[in-house]
């Protein structure tokens, strides 16, 4: 369940990043750069969460077999 939420958040952040890049092309400003930076950090954190959950699921499946 957490992996689904993290994947959805990842897609949301990527979509937001694209929208910010489009908005930045129309208006230059520090605010756009700050928002893009925060979005990139959010994408990185969601990616880390997805990769951390995957091995624990594999370990859980192995333990369930025994």
Secondary structure, DSSP 8 states (H G I E B T S, - for coil): -HHHHHHHHHHHHHHHHHHHHHHHHHS--HHHHHHHHHHHHHHHHHHHHHHHHHHHHHHHHHHHH-
